[in-house]
Amino acid sequence: MKKVIIIGSGLSGLSCANYLDKSKFDIKIFEKKSVPGGRVASEEIDGYICDIGFQVLLNNYNEVKRLGLYNKLDLKYFDSGAEIYSKNKNLKLFNPIFHPIKFIKVNIFTIFTIKDILNTIFLFIKPKLKKESVLKLFKKVYSHKSRKLFLEPFFKGIFLSKKLSTDSHFFHKIFKQFAFGKASLPSDGMRNLPKEIIKQSKLKINYNMELKKINDNTAFFSNDNTYDFDIIILACPLHNIENIIDIDTSISYNPSKTLYISSSKNVLDKTILLVPDENLMTNSIQCLTNISKKYSNNGKNLYSLSTLYADTDNEILINEFKKITKLKSSDFNLIKSYTIRNSLPRSIKNIDPKNNLYFCGDWSEEASIDGALKSGRLLAKSLN
């Protein structure tokens, strides 16, 4: 059997290990942290579950379906739509496919024009879009008010892209997934996704093992352990790979920052609250305990606030949280702040394998959970 070492227990590495032929390969997975999942992980802090990376899971990802995991995650769903913070009041928008009655009751024309609605239907039925940036597409297709109130803040949050420079082809796919699918959270946090892959595939992870260098067919780790291999797979973000081997990995990432805030008061519903005000740094706020009560074990509410401006001071964001939710300082506490400078790759990059050295990650397919899982599966398929 060939000895295969996988560096990284994020979704791409776990997916690759899942699909590799166990009759051909002796597989070892090494993870520099003490928990699996990479950017799809969670921490328990003061009785709250705080997701470190991606905060929602769509229920119609092709690769998650292929793994057969959805029925094992105990998904809890957001209402499909959004609230929109506008001029100190909240507008409501619901997806007519899932909430037809609620959709009828809201004033849709406060947000969209009739032409906007017709153009949205046209986007659904169109098989392929012209390749351009999402921002250029929006300016060409939608009214100013629909872009500023909903489309731009929503998709900036999805792609973590301030300028919406994301490719329109990727947008078209995600647009349909959100229209016909529902955003959810595993009841016990996003950490359940990597945990279920590990459990289903009976994988063993070697934690607290940071790869320092590769010399011929030997991997050297920070704790002075060495392992020989026939094949090594770097299932890591590109900025980590360039610290290990001499390779051109020039690619940029979109950053993000998330604050977790607890409160005895619940002032939101089961939708995301978008913040389109360009004078504010906040992109969105959501009450996670409205989706899954397990995010708090003390009966209090847990909010998450997200921003694309990762260098924004916590105090500024806290003041915005007060302004938007109308909660007083005495009503809430900051639980944790995460600054993730390499949240999602801005573009896709292909790196050819080098002898017995292979690569996988969302950066090689698409910046999404599905992209990470697909990259691992395709690499395993090429090796089997």
C-alpha positions as CSV (number, residue, x, y, z in Angstrom):
1,M,0.0,0.0,0.0
2,K,1.2,3.5,-0.8
3,K,1.7,5.8,2.2
4,V,-0.3,9.0,1.8
5,I,0.1,12.0,4.1
6,I,-2.6,14.7,4.1
7,I,-1.7,18.0,5.6
8,G,-4.8,19.8,6.9
9,S,-8.1,18.6,8.3
10,G,-10.2,21.3,6.6
11,L,-13.0,20.2,4.4
12,S,-10.8,19.7,1.3
13,G,-8.4,17.4,3.2
14,L,-11.2,15.4,4.9
15,S,-13.0,15.1,1.6
16,C,-9.9,13.8,-0.1
17,A,-9.3,11.2,2.6
18,N,-13.0,10.1,2.4
19,Y,-12.8,9.4,-1.3
20,L,-9.3,7.8,-1.5
21,D,-9.3,4.1,-2.0
22,K,-8.5,2.6,1.4
23,S,-7.4,-0.7,-0.2
24,K,-4.7,1.1,-2.1
25,F,-3.6,3.8,0.3
26,D,-2.5,4.0,4.0
27,I,-3.7,7.4,4.9
28,K,-2.5,9.7,7.7
29,I,-4.0,13.2,8.3
30,F,-2.0,15.8,10.2
31,E,-3.5,19.0,11.6
32,K,-1.6,21.9,13.2
33,K,-4.5,22.9,15.4
34,S,-6.2,20.9,18.2
35,V,-9.6,20.6,16.3
36,P,-10.6,19.7,12.8
37,G,-12.4,21.8,10.2
38,G,-10.1,24.6,9.2
39,R,-12.3,27.7,8.6
40,V,-15.4,25.5,9.3
41,A,-14.9,25.0,13.0
42,S,-16.5,26.2,16.3
43,E,-15.4,27.0,19.8
44,E,-17.3,26.8,23.1
45,I,-16.8,30.0,25.1
46,D,-18.6,30.7,28.4
47,G,-21.5,28.4,27.4
48,Y,-21.9,29.7,23.9
49,I,-21.0,28.1,20.5
50,C,-19.0,30.5,18.4
51,D,-18.4,29.5,14.7
52,I,-15.0,30.5,13.6
53,G,-15.5,30.5,9.9
54,F,-18.5,30.0,7.6
55,Q,-21.7,30.8,9.5
56,V,-24.4,29.3,7.3
57,L,-24.8,26.0,5.5
58,L,-27.2,25.8,2.5
59,N,-29.3,22.7,2.3
60,N,-28.7,22.1,-1.4
61,Y,-24.9,21.9,-1.8
62,N,-24.1,19.1,-4.3
63,E,-21.0,17.9,-2.5
64,V,-22.7,17.7,0.9
65,K,-25.5,15.7,-0.8
66,R,-22.9,13.4,-2.4
67,L,-21.4,12.7,1.0
68,G,-24.9,11.9,2.4
69,L,-24.4,14.1,5.4
70,Y,-27.5,16.4,5.5
71,N,-29.7,14.0,7.5
72,K,-26.9,13.6,10.1
73,L,-26.4,17.4,10.9
74,D,-29.7,18.1,12.6
75,L,-30.1,21.3,10.5
76,K,-32.0,24.3,11.9
77,Y,-33.2,26.8,9.4
78,F,-33.2,30.6,8.9
79,D,-36.4,32.1,7.4
80,S,-35.6,32.5,3.7
81,G,-35.2,36.2,3.1
82,A,-33.8,39.1,5.1
83,E,-34.6,42.1,7.3
84,I,-33.0,45.3,6.1
85,Y,-31.9,48.1,8.4
86,S,-33.0,51.3,6.7
87,K,-33.4,54.8,8.1
88,N,-33.7,53.5,11.7
89,K,-36.4,51.0,10.8
90,N,-36.3,47.4,9.5
91,L,-37.8,46.4,6.1
92,K,-38.7,42.8,5.6
93,L,-38.1,40.6,2.6
94,F,-39.2,37.0,2.2
95,N,-38.6,34.3,-0.4
96,P,-41.9,33.7,-2.1
97,I,-41.0,30.0,-2.8
98,F,-40.8,29.2,1.0
99,H,-42.9,32.0,2.6
100,P,-45.6,33.0,0.1
101,I,-48.0,34.4,2.7
102,K,-45.2,36.5,4.4
103,F,-44.1,37.6,1.0
104,I,-47.5,39.0,0.1
105,K,-47.7,40.9,3.4
106,V,-44.5,42.8,3.0
107,N,-44.2,45.9,0.8
108,I,-41.9,44.4,-1.9
109,F,-42.0,47.5,-4.0
110,T,-40.2,49.4,-1.2
111,I,-37.2,47.4,-2.2
112,F,-37.7,46.2,-5.8
113,T,-39.3,47.7,-8.9
114,I,-41.5,45.6,-11.3
115,K,-38.6,45.6,-13.7
116,D,-36.3,44.3,-11.0
117,I,-38.7,41.4,-10.4
118,L,-38.9,40.6,-14.1
119,N,-35.1,40.7,-14.4
120,T,-34.8,38.3,-11.5
121,I,-37.1,35.8,-13.1
122,F,-35.0,36.2,-16.3
123,L,-31.8,35.4,-14.4
124,F,-33.4,32.2,-13.1
125,I,-34.3,30.9,-16.5
126,K,-31.2,32.0,-18.3
127,P,-28.8,29.1,-18.7
128,K,-25.6,31.1,-18.6
129,L,-24.6,34.7,-17.9
130,K,-22.0,36.8,-19.7
131,K,-18.7,36.7,-17.7
132,E,-18.2,39.9,-15.8
133,S,-18.1,41.1,-12.2
134,V,-21.2,40.8,-10.0
135,L,-21.2,44.6,-9.4
136,K,-21.2,45.3,-13.2
137,L,-24.0,42.8,-13.6
138,F,-26.1,44.4,-10.9
139,K,-25.6,47.9,-12.3
140,K,-26.7,46.7,-15.7
141,V,-29.8,44.8,-14.5
142,Y,-31.2,46.2,-11.3
143,S,-32.5,49.6,-10.0
144,H,-30.4,51.7,-7.6
145,K,-32.7,51.1,-4.7
146,S,-32.7,47.3,-5.0
147,R,-28.9,47.2,-5.3
148,K,-28.3,49.4,-2.3
149,L,-30.9,48.0,0.0
150,F,-30.6,44.3,-0.6
151,L,-28.6,42.9,-3.5
152,E,-25.2,44.5,-2.7
153,P,-25.2,44.1,1.1
154,F,-26.5,40.5,0.8
155,F,-24.0,39.3,-1.8
156,K,-21.1,41.3,-0.3
157,G,-21.7,39.2,2.8
158,I,-21.9,36.0,0.9
159,F,-18.7,36.6,-1.2
160,L,-16.9,38.8,1.5
161,S,-16.2,41.1,-1.4
162,K,-16.5,44.9,-0.8
163,K,-16.4,45.7,-4.5
164,L,-18.4,42.6,-5.6
165,S,-15.6,41.7,-8.0
166,T,-16.7,38.0,-7.9
167,D,-17.3,36.3,-11.2
168,S,-20.9,36.4,-12.5
169,H,-20.8,32.7,-13.3
170,F,-20.2,31.8,-9.7
171,F,-22.9,34.3,-8.6
172,H,-25.4,32.7,-11.0
173,K,-24.9,29.3,-9.3
174,I,-25.1,30.7,-5.7
175,F,-28.1,32.9,-6.7
176,K,-30.1,29.8,-7.7
177,Q,-28.9,27.9,-4.6
178,F,-30.2,30.6,-2.3
179,A,-33.5,30.9,-4.2
180,F,-34.3,27.2,-4.2
181,G,-32.5,26.2,-1.0
182,K,-32.5,27.4,2.6
183,A,-29.7,28.7,4.8
184,S,-29.3,26.6,8.0
185,L,-27.0,25.9,10.9
186,P,-26.2,22.4,12.3
187,S,-27.9,22.5,15.7
188,D,-24.6,22.0,17.5
189,G,-22.5,24.5,15.4
190,M,-20.7,24.4,12.0
191,R,-18.1,22.1,13.6
192,N,-20.6,19.2,13.1
193,L,-19.9,19.2,9.3
194,P,-16.2,18.2,9.6
195,K,-17.0,16.0,12.6
196,E,-19.5,14.0,10.6
197,I,-17.1,13.5,7.7
198,I,-14.5,12.2,10.2
199,K,-17.1,9.9,11.8
200,Q,-18.6,8.6,8.6
201,S,-15.2,7.9,7.0
202,K,-13.6,6.6,10.2
203,L,-10.7,9.0,9.8
204,K,-8.0,9.5,12.5
205,I,-6.5,12.9,12.8
206,N,-3.1,13.6,14.3
207,Y,-3.6,17.0,16.0
208,N,-1.0,19.6,17.0
209,M,1.2,18.6,14.2
210,E,2.5,21.5,12.1
211,L,4.4,20.7,8.9
212,K,7.7,22.6,8.7
213,K,9.4,21.3,5.6
214,I,9.5,18.5,3.1
215,N,12.7,16.8,2.1
216,D,12.6,14.1,-0.6
217,N,10.0,11.7,0.7
218,T,10.0,12.8,4.4
219,A,7.8,15.3,6.2
220,F,9.3,17.2,9.1
221,F,6.9,18.5,11.8
222,S,7.4,21.1,14.5
223,N,7.5,18.5,17.3
224,D,10.6,16.9,15.7
225,N,8.5,14.0,14.4
226,T,9.2,12.8,10.9
227,Y,7.1,10.7,8.6
228,D,8.0,9.0,5.3
229,F,5.5,9.0,2.5
230,D,4.9,8.0,-1.1
231,I,2.4,10.8,-1.7
232,I,1.9,14.0,0.2
233,I,-1.2,16.2,-0.2
234,L,-1.2,19.8,1.0
235,A,-4.8,20.5,1.8
236,C,-4.1,24.0,3.1
237,P,-4.8,27.7,2.3
238,L,-2.3,28.9,-0.3
239,H,-0.7,31.4,2.1
240,N,0.3,28.4,4.3
241,I,1.6,26.3,1.4
242,E,4.1,29.0,0.4
243,N,5.6,28.8,3.9
244,I,6.3,25.2,3.4
245,I,7.6,24.9,-0.2
246,D,9.1,27.2,-2.8
247,I,6.2,27.8,-5.1
248,D,4.4,30.8,-6.7
249,T,1.1,30.9,-4.8
250,S,0.2,34.5,-5.6
251,I,-3.4,34.9,-4.7
252,S,-5.3,37.3,-2.6
253,Y,-8.0,36.7,0.0
254,N,-11.1,38.6,1.2
255,P,-10.9,39.2,5.0
256,S,-13.8,39.3,7.5
257,K,-14.5,39.9,11.2
258,T,-17.2,38.5,13.4
259,L,-18.3,39.5,16.8
260,Y,-20.3,37.2,19.1
261,I,-22.5,39.1,21.5
262,S,-24.8,37.7,24.3
263,S,-28.0,39.4,25.6
264,S,-31.0,38.5,27.7
265,K,-33.1,40.4,25.1
266,N,-34.2,39.1,21.7
267,V,-34.8,41.9,19.2
268,L,-34.5,39.9,15.9
269,D,-36.4,37.2,14.0
270,K,-35.2,34.1,12.2
271,T,-33.7,36.1,9.3
272,I,-30.4,37.8,8.7
273,L,-30.5,41.6,9.3
274,L,-28.7,43.3,6.5
275,V,-27.1,46.7,7.1
276,P,-26.8,48.6,3.8
277,D,-25.9,51.9,5.3
278,E,-22.5,52.8,3.7
279,N,-21.6,54.9,6.7
280,L,-21.6,51.8,8.9
281,M,-19.0,49.1,9.0
282,T,-21.4,46.3,9.9
283,N,-22.6,44.1,7.1
284,S,-25.1,41.9,8.9
285,I,-26.4,40.8,12.3
286,Q,-28.2,37.6,13.2
287,C,-29.5,36.0,16.4
288,L,-28.1,32.5,16.2
289,T,-30.2,31.2,19.2
290,N,-33.3,32.0,17.2
291,I,-32.1,29.3,14.8
292,S,-30.7,26.8,17.3
293,K,-31.1,27.0,21.0
294,K,-28.0,24.9,21.5
295,Y,-25.8,27.9,20.6
296,S,-26.4,29.0,24.2
297,N,-26.6,26.7,27.3
298,N,-27.8,29.4,29.7
299,G,-31.0,30.6,28.2
300,K,-29.5,33.9,26.9
301,N,-29.5,35.0,23.3
302,L,-26.4,34.9,21.1
303,Y,-25.9,37.4,18.3
304,S,-23.3,37.4,15.6
305,L,-22.2,40.6,13.9
306,S,-20.2,40.4,10.6
307,T,-18.1,43.0,8.8
308,L,-16.0,43.0,5.7
309,Y,-13.7,45.6,7.3
310,A,-11.5,43.3,9.3
311,D,-9.5,46.1,10.8
312,T,-12.5,47.8,12.4
313,D,-12.1,48.4,16.1
314,N,-14.4,46.3,18.3
315,E,-15.7,49.4,20.0
316,I,-16.9,50.9,16.7
317,L,-18.8,47.7,15.9
318,I,-20.3,47.5,19.4
319,N,-21.6,51.1,19.0
320,E,-23.1,50.2,15.7
321,F,-24.7,47.1,17.3
322,K,-26.3,49.4,19.9
323,K,-27.5,51.8,17.2
324,I,-29.0,49.1,15.0
325,T,-30.6,46.8,17.6
326,K,-31.5,49.7,20.0
327,L,-30.0,47.7,22.9
328,K,-28.3,49.4,25.8
329,S,-24.7,48.6,26.9
330,S,-26.1,47.1,30.0
331,D,-28.2,44.7,27.9
332,F,-25.4,42.7,26.3
333,N,-21.8,41.4,26.6
334,L,-19.1,40.8,24.0
335,I,-18.2,37.1,24.1
336,K,-15.6,36.8,21.3
337,S,-14.2,38.6,18.3
338,Y,-12.6,36.7,15.3
339,T,-10.6,38.5,12.7
340,I,-10.0,36.2,9.7
341,R,-7.7,37.8,7.1
342,N,-7.8,34.9,4.7
343,S,-11.5,34.1,4.8
344,L,-12.2,33.4,1.1
345,P,-10.0,33.4,-2.0
346,R,-10.7,36.2,-4.4
347,S,-9.9,34.1,-7.5
348,I,-9.2,30.6,-8.5
349,K,-5.7,29.2,-9.0
350,N,-4.5,25.9,-10.4
351,I,-1.2,24.4,-9.2
352,D,0.1,21.4,-11.0
353,P,1.3,18.4,-8.9
354,K,5.0,18.1,-8.5
355,N,6.3,14.5,-8.6
356,N,4.6,13.0,-5.4
357,L,3.3,16.4,-4.1
358,Y,-0.4,17.3,-4.6
359,F,-2.7,20.2,-3.6
360,C,-6.4,20.7,-2.9
361,G,-8.5,23.5,-1.4
362,D,-11.4,25.9,-2.1
363,W,-8.9,28.1,-3.9
364,S,-8.6,25.5,-6.7
365,E,-12.4,25.2,-7.4
366,E,-14.6,27.9,-5.9
367,A,-14.7,29.9,-2.7
368,S,-17.4,27.9,-0.9
369,I,-18.0,24.8,1.2
370,D,-18.9,22.9,-1.9
371,G,-15.7,24.1,-3.6
372,A,-13.5,22.8,-0.8
373,L,-15.3,19.4,-0.7
374,K,-15.2,19.1,-4.5
375,S,-11.5,19.8,-4.7
376,G,-10.7,17.0,-2.3
377,R,-13.0,14.6,-4.2
378,L,-11.5,15.3,-7.6
379,L,-8.0,14.9,-6.3
380,A,-8.8,11.6,-4.8
381,K,-10.5,10.5,-8.0
382,S,-7.3,11.3,-9.9
383,L,-5.2,9.3,-7.5
384,N,-7.4,6.2,-7.1
